[in-house]
Amino acid sequence: MKVGSGSGGPLRLIAKALHTADYIVSVVAGGLPMLLLPALLTLLCMGIAFATGTSWGTYAVVMPLALPLAWTLVPDPTFLKICFGAVIGGAAFGDQCSPISDTTILSSMFTGCDLMDPVRTRLPLAFVSASLGVVASTLAVLLLVD
């Protein structure tokens, strides 16, 4: 196995060699109701992306773990799409609201405002949107998934 070769680079290879997704599925799948997974994924991705300032890094870390878990809980393409959207939405929230995100830093630099001004103005609206997203994904699981 050559580190850095192929799609995803060394992190993908390490996660694959350690069977990380299989481990997460074996630990979590038995006690997690399917109704909670999209909301939990959204909150997890919000926290990771806010702490790291990157949505793409969050996608890279969470997608290979979340999607096998979702498929194991409910082998339904609709449920998989809902969980995919939960990861995307949570990561986008964290990236846009984080004070260490490149978009936040650049927008404050180019407008000449304090770094925390964009964070303070985005957070309330983003929390409302994220809350609506959690409610919508939960309703979608209730109504669309068998």
C-alpha positions in Angstrom: 0.0 0.0 0.0 1.5 3.3 -1.1 0.7 6.3 1.0 -0.7 9.2 -0.9 -1.7 7.2 -4.0 -5.2 7.1 -5.3 -8.2 9.2 -4.5 -8.5 10.6 -1.0 -4.8 10.3 -0.1 -3.3 8.9 3.0 -6.2 9.5 5.4 -8.5 7.4 3.2 -5.9 4.7 3.2 -5.5 4.8 6.9 -9.2 4.7 7.6 -9.6 1.8 5.2 -6.7 -0.2 6.6 -8.1 0.3 10.2 -11.7 -0.5 9.0 -12.9 2.6 10.8 -16.4 2.6 9.2 -16.9 -1.1 10.1 -15.9 -0.3 13.7 -18.3 2.8 13.9 -21.1 0.7 12.5 -20.6 -2.1 14.9 -20.5 0.2 17.9 -23.3 2.6 17.1 -25.7 0.8 14.8 -27.3 -1.4 17.4 -28.5 1.3 19.8 -29.2 4.3 17.5 -32.7 4.9 16.2 -32.8 5.8 12.6 -34.9 8.9 13.3 -32.0 10.5 15.3 -29.2 9.9 12.8 -29.7 12.9 10.5 -30.0 15.3 13.4 -26.9 13.8 15.1 -24.9 14.0 11.9 -25.9 17.6 11.4 -24.9 18.5 15.0 -21.6 16.6 14.7 -20.7 18.2 11.4 -21.6 21.7 12.8 -19.2 21.2 15.7 -16.4 19.7 13.6 -16.6 22.3 10.9 -16.9 25.2 13.4 -13.9 24.0 15.3 -11.7 23.3 12.3 -13.0 26.1 9.9 -13.4 23.7 7.0 -16.4 22.2 5.4 -14.3 20.1 2.9 -12.3 18.6 5.7 -15.5 17.8 7.6 -16.9 16.0 4.5 -13.7 14.0 4.2 -13.8 12.9 7.8 -17.5 12.3 8.3 -18.8 11.0 4.9 -16.9 7.7 4.9 -18.2 6.9 8.4 -21.8 8.4 8.2 -22.9 6.8 4.9 -22.1 3.2 5.8 -23.7 3.7 9.2 -26.8 5.1 7.5 -27.0 2.3 5.0 -26.6 -0.3 7.8 -29.4 1.3 9.8 -31.8 1.5 6.9 -30.8 0.2 3.5 -32.9 2.8 1.7 -31.6 5.3 -0.9 -33.9 8.0 0.4 -32.5 7.6 4.0 -29.0 7.7 2.6 -29.8 11.0 0.7 -31.2 12.5 3.9 -28.1 11.6 5.9 -25.9 12.9 3.0 -27.7 16.2 3.2 -27.4 16.4 7.0 -23.6 16.1 6.7 -23.4 18.7 3.9 -25.7 21.1 5.9 -23.9 20.8 9.2 -20.5 21.2 7.6 -21.6 24.3 5.6 -22.9 25.8 8.8 -19.6 25.3 10.7 -17.5 26.6 7.8 -19.6 29.8 7.3 -19.8 30.6 11.0 -16.3 29.7 12.2 -13.9 32.6 13.1 -11.0 30.5 11.7 -12.6 29.7 8.4 -10.9 31.1 5.3 -14.2 32.7 4.1 -14.8 34.5 7.4 -11.2 35.7 7.6 -11.1 36.9 4.0 -14.5 38.6 4.1 -13.5 40.6 7.3 -10.1 41.5 5.8 -11.6 42.8 2.5 -14.4 44.7 4.1 -12.2 46.2 6.8 -14.4 45.0 9.7 -13.4 43.2 12.9 -13.0 39.4 12.5 -15.9 38.7 14.9 -18.4 40.9 13.1 -19.2 38.4 10.3 -19.4 35.6 13.0 -21.8 37.6 15.1 -24.0 38.5 12.2 -24.1 35.0 10.7 -24.6 32.9 13.8 -28.2 33.8 14.6 -29.4 33.3 11.1 -27.4 30.1 10.7 -28.7 28.6 13.9 -32.3 29.2 12.7 -31.5 27.6 9.3 -29.7 24.7 11.0 -32.6 24.2 13.3 -35.1 24.1 10.4 -32.8 21.7 8.6 -32.8 19.3 11.6 -36.6 19.5 11.9 -37.0 19.0 8.1 -34.6 16.0 8.0 -36.4 14.4 10.9 -39.8 14.9 9.2 -38.4 13.5 6.0 -37.3 10.4 7.7 -40.7 10.0 9.3 -42.6 10.6 6.1 -40.4 9.2 3.3 -38.5 6.3 4.8 -40.1 2.9 5.2 
